[in-house]
């Protein structure tokens, strides 16, 4: 068995890498439920499903007064997918999410395949094996690859487009730059910041004085931008690039309302998530190869540099750069090692560094790939979706100012009324507002207490307003939620305690 595996690896390493990468993406499809961040659910899945149900509040037809600053393309694709699934009779939210995650997993496999091909062509089999394995099995890649993150979804067209421009079999054909431009333009339609990659690739062609290629690439990149983004904005908002303009304005206005950090913050982040000392090897190889492979280096470096000097430094923003550092880093590092007397005489030390990398990564990989984030919130909505009498829910977060946005997608009912009760918006004020409208049929009749801190006292206080309150069930947080809260108490992912109550007050 061992010999068969070794033989297969030696003859077909790319097939083995692709299989291993898909295996962990399959685990992520099955187990990695919930949503890790606000954006991967509330900015994609919920508006897409609302649109499929004919009531998206992001559009004028749903009451929106103006653009939100998000590309209509990515969630629009999901909207058409949900329309199709609705047409064939699939309505279960979790079943639909399995399909969404599977599509994203297959999409991400293109990054592994073309990343391997690039590294093999310019760095040899060893560099390709290293780059391919890291792209397939870096501990957070399988989980992130199946999520609705535009930062991950925009990567495959960037990698494929880059391959077309540097592959010796294609790079002298203008058709390669047509396809590359189209792919880069699609990446922009998925995520606006990809325009930095387009600009970086254009600069490389400009410096090389490849005028025909520059013109062809630039014109081709405009085709999906104009035919998708501009056309959608003209139809919806009656003006060109309304969403892109609003995105820029929003970030200018809220420049200090998001995580800050020095210019070096992303460099430290990359150094950490690629696991030192291998991360140092890869970044060294990446920087060392800037002159030899400018198309692999410059677009990603401009993207990294611009984001490093923007004050809004959210970790996921930098994800599109990571595969290029891995690919070019593997090429450059192996080229350096082959001519380094130091590393030739310290081969065991180098091997030990790589063993450390894969052992540490191997510990984290299955844990992160199967993490179920925000479990209590998702499962609360799933449980309530099976109750036929739900017409309103109160989310009680105790003596805090927290306002929790619950994933209504999983309750499969957009008419449900959600009220947040906290220190600022009290239960008494909620009761008084509904008392003024006793005939309405959308009063809440279920309450979810999030977190067990002072739970008996909070339930007693609730019963003073609504005496007929009965316990239904408890839904616990997932392992990863508990771990993240332990690492940083800011990450509140509490157990959920669901009660049913009568609207009448004694």
N, C-alpha and C positions, 0 to 999 in steps of 0.2 A: 504493500500500500504506500509506504513511504517513498519507494523508488518510483512508483507510478506518479505520485504527486510531484516529485522532483523533476521527472521527465516532462510532465505537462507544463510545469513552470518554465523549464528551459526552452521548450519548443513554442509555447503559446503564452507568454507572460501577460500580454494584454488581455487575453480571454480570462485568465485567472483573476487579474485585477478588476476587470469589469464585473465578473461574477461575485467577487468579494464585496465590491462596492454596492452592487444591487442587493446582496443579501442583507447588509445592514440598513439599506434604505427600505427594504421590505419590512424589517423589524420596526423601523420608524413609522412606516405606513400603518402597521397593525397596532402598535402600542403608543406611539407619540401623538396622543390626542390633545384636545384643549387648544390653548393659544399661549404662546410664550410672551408676546408683547401686544400692546394695544393695536399696532398697525396691521399685524398679520391676520387679524380677524375683523376688527371694526372698520378698517379702511378697504377691505377687499370682500370678504364673505358676506357681511351683512348688507352692504349696499347692492351687491350683485344679486342676492336672493330677493331683496326688496324690489329691485327692478324687474326680476323675473315674475314677481307677484303683482307687478303693476303699481307700486307705490314707493319708489325710491325718493327719499327726501333730499338727495343730492342734486336732483334735476328740477327745472322749473315746474314740471308737471306734479312734483311732489311737494311743492311749496318753497323750494330753494330760491333765495333772492339773488344769488350770484355764485360764481365758481368757488370751490373749496381749496383749489391749489393741488389737485391730484389728477394724474393722468387718467383719462376715461378709458384708455385701451385695456389695461391689465384687468381691472375689475369688470370691464365690459365683456371680455372674453369669458370670464367666470359667469357673467349673467347669461350669455348665450348657452353655456354649458348647463346651467341650472334650468333654463327653458327647455332644453332637449331632455334632460332627466325628468322634468315634470311631464313632458309630452309622452314619455314611455312609461309613466306611472310610478317613478321612483320619488318618494317624498320624504323618506326617513333622513333626517339631517346627518346622522353619523354615517350612514351608508354612502351618502353623497360625498362626505368628506374623505372616505376611503378612496373614492375615484379621483378627487382633487389631488390628494397626496400622491397617488400612483402616477398621475400625469406629470406632476412636478418631479417625481423620482426619475422617470424616464427622460425628462427634459435635462435633468442634471447630469445624466450619464454622458451626454454629448461633451461636457466639459472634461470629463475623465478621458474619453476617447481621443479628442483632438489635443488635449494637453499632453497626453502620452506621445502622440504622433509628432508634435512639435519638438518635445524633448529628445525623442529618438532620432529625428532627422538632424538636429544640430548638436546633440550631446552624446549620442550613442545609446546603446541598450541599457547600460548601468544608470545613466541619468534619467532615462525614460522610466525604468522600473521604480526608481525613487520618487520621481514626480507623480507617476501614476498611482502608486500606493498611497501617497499622502493625499492626493486629490480624492481618492476613493474612500480612505479610512481615517483621515484626520478627525479627531473625536467629535467635533461639532458639525462636520459636513453632512453626514447622513440625515441628522435631525433637521438642520437648517434647510437642506435640499428639498424636503417634502413640505415645508411650511410656505405660507403665502407671503413670502418676503420679496418685495421687488428687488432688493439688493442682491438676492440670489438668482431670481428669475432672469435678470438682465445679463448674467455672466455668459451663458452658452453662445449667444450670437456674437459677443465680443471676442471670445476665444476662437470660434470658427472663422469669423471675419479676419482675425489676425493671421490665422493659419493660411488662409487663401492669399494673403498679401506677401507672405514670406516663403511659402512652399516653392521650391525651384520649379516644380512642374506647372505652377499656376502664375507665379508672380510677374511674368513677362507678358501675360495675356490681359488685355483690358477687361475682358469679361470677368476675371477674378476680382477686379476692383468694383465692377458693377455689383456683383454678389456681396462683396465685403461692405460696400456702402449701404446696400439694402439692409444687411444684418445689423450694422452699427445704428442705422436709423430706427430699426425695430427696437433695439436696446434703449434708445432715447424714448420711444413711445412707452416702454415699460417703466423706465426710470429717468427722469429729466436730467439728473446729474451725469448721465452717460455722454452728454454733449462734450464733456471734458475729454473723453476717449476719442471722440470724433475729431476734436480740435488737435489733440496730440498726434493722431495718425496723419492728419493733414499737415502738421508741422514737419513730420519726418519726411513726407513726400516733397514738401517745399524745400527743405534743406538739401535733399538729394536732387533737386531740380528735375523731378519727374513730373513735368507739367501735364502731360496727357493723363497720367495716372491720377494726379491730384484733381484735375477737372472731372474725370470720370467718377472717382470716389466721392467727391463733394456733391456732384449732381445726383448720383445714385442714393446717397444718404438722405437727400432732401425728399426723395419720392415717398418713403413711408412716413416721414415727418409731416409732409404737406397733405398726403392723401388720408392719413389717419388722424393725427393730432389736430392739424389745422382744420380739416374738414369737420371733425367732431365738434370742435369749439364753435365753428361757424353755424352749424346746425343747432347746437344747444344754446349758445350764448350770443350768437349773432356778431361775434367779433373774433379776429384771429388770435390764437395762442392765449386765450383768456385764462385757462388753467395754469399755464406756465408763468404767465405774468402774476397771477395771484400767489403762486408758489414762491416766487422771488419776493413779493411784497410781504408775505407772511413771515418769511425768514428774516427779512430786514427788521420788521417791527418787533419780532419776538427773539431778537438776537441774544438777549441775556436771560431768556426764560428757560433755557435748556442746559444740559451739562456743559460745563466749561473745562478748560484745561490748557496747558501750555502747548506750544507748537510741536513739542516732542511726544504728546500724549498718544497719538496713533502709532508712533514708532515703538513706544514701550508696549502698547497693546499687542502689536504684531509680534514683537519679541517674546511676549508671554504666551500667546495662544498657539504659536508654532513650536513652543517648548524648547527652551535653551538647553544645551548649546547649539542644537540643530538649527534653531531659528537664526542664530548668528551666522552659521554656515550659509544658510539660504540667502540671507540678506546681503552677506558679503559677495556671494556669487552673483546675485542680482545686480548690485551696484558695479561690480567689476566688469560686467558684460554690456554696459550701456552703449559703448561705441560699436561693438561688434554686432549687436542685435537691437538697433534703435527702435524698431517697430514693436518689439516685445517690452522694451524698457520705458520709452518716453510717455506714451499715453497713460500707462498706469502710474508712472511717477508724477506726472502733472496732476492726475486725480488725487493722489496721496498728498501732494504738496498743497494744493488748493484747500483740501479739507483740513489740513493741519493748521492753516492760518484762519479758518472760520471758527468762531467761538462755539457754535453748536456742535459738540463732539459726542454724538451717540455712537456706541460701539458698532452697530450694524452698518452704519454708513460706509465703512471702509471695506466691507466684504468683497466688492468687485476687484479689489487690488490683490487680494490674497492668492488666487490661482496664478496670477502672473509672476508674483514673487516666488511661488513654488516652482513653476515651470522654468523660468529663466534662472532662478537661484540654483536649481539642480544642474542645469547646463553649465553655469559659470563655476559652481563649486567643484564639480567633477573635473572640469578642465584645469582648475587651479591645483587640485590634489594630485593630478597626474604629473604635474611638473614641479611639485613641491618636495624638496628633500626632507623637510621636517616631517611631513605627514607620511612619506614613504618609510621613514625610520620610526614612526610612531603609529603604525597601522593598528596595533591593539587598542591604543587610546581612542582612535577614530571609531573603531568598531564598537568600543564600549559606549561612546557617545550616542551612536545610533541604537544600540540595545536599550540604553536608558530612555531614549525617545519613544521607542516602540512599546516598551513595558509600561511606561506612564500613560501613553496614549491608549494602550490596550486595556488598562484599568478603567479609564474614563469612557471609552467608546461605547461599550454595551449599556452603561448607565445612562449616558446622555441620549443615546439613540432610542431608548425606550421610555424616556421621561414623559409623564402625563402632566402637563402644566395647567394650572388653574382648574384642577380637577373638581373641586367642590362647587365652583360656579357653573361649570359645564354640566355636571351630573345633577345639580339642583334644577336647572332648566329642563334637562331630559326627564327627570322624575315628574316635574310639574306638567310637562307636555302630555303625560298619560292621565292626568286628572281632568275630567270633563267639566268641572265646575269652576275652573280658574278664570277670573276676569280682572284681577288686579293683584299686584304683589308689592309688599313693603320690604325694602332692604334695610335692616337695622344694623348699624355698625357701632353701637355703644356710645360711650362718652368721647367721641372723636368728631373731627370735621370731615371725615372721609366720605366721598361720594363714589360709589362703586357702579361701574357700568356693566350690566349683566348681559351675557350673550343671548339675546332674544332669538337668534337663529335656531338655537337648539330647542326652543319651546314651540317653534313652528306656528307662531301666532303673533302678528304684528299689532294686533288690537289690544294686547295685554298692556295694562297701565302699570308702570313702575314708579314707585315713590321711594326716595332715599330718606331715611330718618337718621339724623345724627345730632350733634350738639347745636348746630346752626339751624337745621330744619327739624323741629321737634315733632314728636308724635301728636301732641295736642294741636299743633297748627295744621297737621294733615287731617286730623279728625274734624276740626272746625271748618276747614275748606269743603269737606264733603258734606258736613251737616247743613251747609248753606244750599246744597243741591241734592236733597234727599231722593229725588225721583230718578237720578241718573243710574244707569245699570253698570257703570264701570268702576264702582268703588272697589278697593282692594279687599280680598278675603283670604289671602295667604301672606304670611310674613316669614322672611328668612333672617335669622339672627346669624351674623357672620362673626366668628370668633367666640371662644369660650370664656373670655375674661368677664367676670362678674355676671355670668349668664343667668343664674337664678334671680338676681336682683333686677336685671333687665326684663326678664319674662314677667316678674311680679309687677313692674312698672307698666308694662304693656297691658296686663290684665286689669289694671285700674281703669284703663280707658276702654278696653274690650274684654270684659270678664269671660266671655265664652270663647276662650282660646285653648285649643287642644293640640298636643304634640303629634306630629306625623312621622318624621324620620330625621336621622342625622346622616350627613354625608361628609366624610373625612377628606382632608387634603391628601394629595399624592405625596409620594416619597420625595420627589424633587422639590415640590412646593415647601415641604418641611425643611429640607436641606437648605434651600435658598433663604428661607426666613431665619434659619439658625446662623447662616453666614452673614446675613445682613437683615436686621429686624425691620428695615424699611419695606422689605418684600412681604407684605401682609397677604398671606394666602390661607385664610382661616377655614376651620371646619364650618359647615353650614348646618343650622338647625331649623328645620321647616315646621311651622305651625299653621293650622287653619283657624280662622276666627270669624265670629259673627260681626256684622257691621253695626249692630245695635249696641247702645251703651245703656247700662242699667242706671 
